[in-house]
Amino acid sequence: MSSLMEENMEMKIMENSTAEKDYVVSLKDLNVYYGDFHAVDNVNLNLEKNKVTALIGPSGCGKSTVLRSINRMNELLPETKVEGEILFDGININQAKVDAVAVRRRIGMVFQKPNPFPKSIYENIAWGAKINGYKGDMDELVENSLKKAALWNEVKDKLKQSAMRLSGGQQQRLCIARTIAVEPEVILMDEPASALDPIATGRIEELIFELKENFTIAIVTHNMHQAGRISDYTAFFLVNNDRKGHLVEYGVTNDLFLNPKDKRTEEYISGKFG
Ligand SMILES: Nc1ncnc2c1ncn2[C@@H]1O[C@H](COP(=O)(O)OP(=O)(O)OP(=O)(O)O)[C@@H](O)[C@H]1O
């Protein structure tokens, strides 16, 4: 474990005693339906500023659905209905009058499979900024974004090269750099390391640590060790007998892993099912 991670462990223990929380996102009674299928049942969950919140649970319990609701990506899927409040900086963004594209600019997303554009490394970063009418120095923005995503040193001499020629781990860091470039406040990550080898995964985990200084992060992961290593808070989801996904337990990661309140959490984290 790196010293950075050890430091974070200590921080996490100290945070246990902190009463006042600064929530950037609060989900209130979130329900999501795919057609007639009620996929997510009444979820209440907060994302604290500059913290990493991990969403864990067995396959199909609604983790990705909850994550996609936060920046209104679900509504891009046909016949999807999202009910409840999604408070972002205190405003309910789950309303037709709120511009979903503007929401996605402030709440960025990184997907399971790296999905760079078939363009140069430079263009991958500059694209979003250009669309948003960025007026600053583009070279500087590209460099800073790549630095923040811990990729600059590997690509600084080949910015004109196609992003498709990078390794999977480099592509994922490029996608993170692309997300950072438009300066979101929140970054949603849907199993961002599951397609990567252990070394590339380690780099992404280190990066998530560094990013939380500037961003609030929610990450879906199947890897409980990863959730334990990188997150400050963990939310554990399960499906009911009627297949609805719901939140079983949420808390400080150390507490949830070492001292779960719900028997089902304990069984899941001890590998009895999942
Ligand atoms: N586009 C969709 N249309 C219909 N049903 C969907 C759609 N996306 C997800 N579902 C269903 O909603 C439920 C929750 O899916 P979701 O992908 O959110 O779960 P998950 O916990 O992220 O799963 P996994 O860990 O396997 O990725 C599942 O029963 C899934 O089949």
The ligand as an SDF file (V2000), in Angstrom:
LIG
                    3D

 31 33  0  0  0  0  0  0  0  0999 V2000
  -31.2500   -0.3280  -20.5790 N   0  0  0  0  0  0  0  0  0  0  0  0
  -31.8710   -1.2110  -19.8150 C   0  0  0  0  0  0  0  0  0  0  0  0
  -33.0810   -1.7090  -20.1620 N   0  0  0  0  0  0  0  0  0  0  0  0
  -33.7470   -2.5840  -19.3930 C   0  0  0  0  0  0  0  0  0  0  0  0
  -33.2680   -3.0700  -18.2240 N   0  0  0  0  0  0  0  0  0  0  0  0
  -32.0700   -2.6190  -17.8240 C   0  0  0  0  0  0  0  0  0  0  0  0
  -31.3080   -1.6810  -18.5850 C   0  0  0  0  0  0  0  0  0  0  0  0
  -30.1560   -1.4350  -17.9260 N   0  0  0  0  0  0  0  0  0  0  0  0
  -30.1860   -2.1880  -16.7960 C   0  0  0  0  0  0  0  0  0  0  0  0
  -31.3320   -2.8940  -16.7400 N   0  0  0  0  0  0  0  0  0  0  0  0
  -31.7410   -3.8100  -15.6620 C   0  0  0  0  0  0  0  0  0  0  0  0
  -31.7790   -3.0750  -14.4460 O   0  0  0  0  0  0  0  0  0  0  0  0
  -31.2360   -3.8350  -13.3760 C   0  0  0  0  0  0  0  0  0  0  0  0
  -30.0620   -3.0840  -12.7820 C   0  0  0  0  0  0  0  0  0  0  0  0
  -29.0310   -3.0410  -13.7480 O   0  0  0  0  0  0  0  0  0  0  0  0
  -27.6430   -2.2840  -13.4740 P   0  0  0  0  0  0  0  0  0  0  0  0
  -26.8150   -2.3980  -14.7090 O   0  0  0  0  0  0  0  0  0  0  0  0
  -27.9190   -0.9370  -12.9400 O   0  0  0  0  0  0  0  0  0  0  0  0
  -27.0430   -3.1830  -12.2960 O   0  0  0  0  0  0  0  0  0  0  0  0
  -25.5580   -3.2640  -11.7580 P   0  0  0  0  0  0  0  0  0  0  0  0
  -25.6680   -3.4730  -10.3020 O   0  0  0  0  0  0  0  0  0  0  0  0
  -24.7790   -2.0900  -12.2190 O   0  0  0  0  0  0  0  0  0  0  0  0
  -25.0600   -4.5780  -12.4730 O   0  0  0  0  0  0  0  0  0  0  0  0
  -23.5800   -5.0180  -12.9220 P   0  0  0  0  0  0  0  0  0  0  0  0
  -22.7780   -5.0660  -11.6730 O   0  0  0  0  0  0  0  0  0  0  0  0
  -23.7850   -6.3770  -13.5160 O   0  0  0  0  0  0  0  0  0  0  0  0
  -23.1030   -4.0140  -13.9080 O   0  0  0  0  0  0  0  0  0  0  0  0
  -30.8580   -5.1890  -13.9600 C   0  0  0  0  0  0  0  0  0  0  0  0
  -31.9250   -6.1000  -13.7340 O   0  0  0  0  0  0  0  0  0  0  0  0
  -30.7120   -4.9020  -15.4470 C   0  0  0  0  0  0  0  0  0  0  0  0
  -31.0170   -6.0410  -16.2180 O   0  0  0  0  0  0  0  0  0  0  0  0
  1  2  1  0
  2  3  1  0
  2  7  2  0
  3  4  2  0
  4  5  1  0
  5  6  2  0
  6  7  1  0
  6 10  1  0
  7  8  1  0
  8  9  2  0
  9 10  1  0
 10 11  1  0
 11 12  1  0
 11 30  1  0
 12 13  1  0
 13 14  1  0
 13 28  1  0
 14 15  1  0
 15 16  1  0
 16 17  2  0
 16 18  1  0
 16 19  1  0
 19 20  1  0
 20 21  2  0
 20 22  1  0
 20 23  1  0
 23 24  1  0
 24 25  2  0
 24 26  1  0
 24 27  1  0
 28 29  1  0
 28 30  1  0
 30 31  1  0
M  END
$$$$
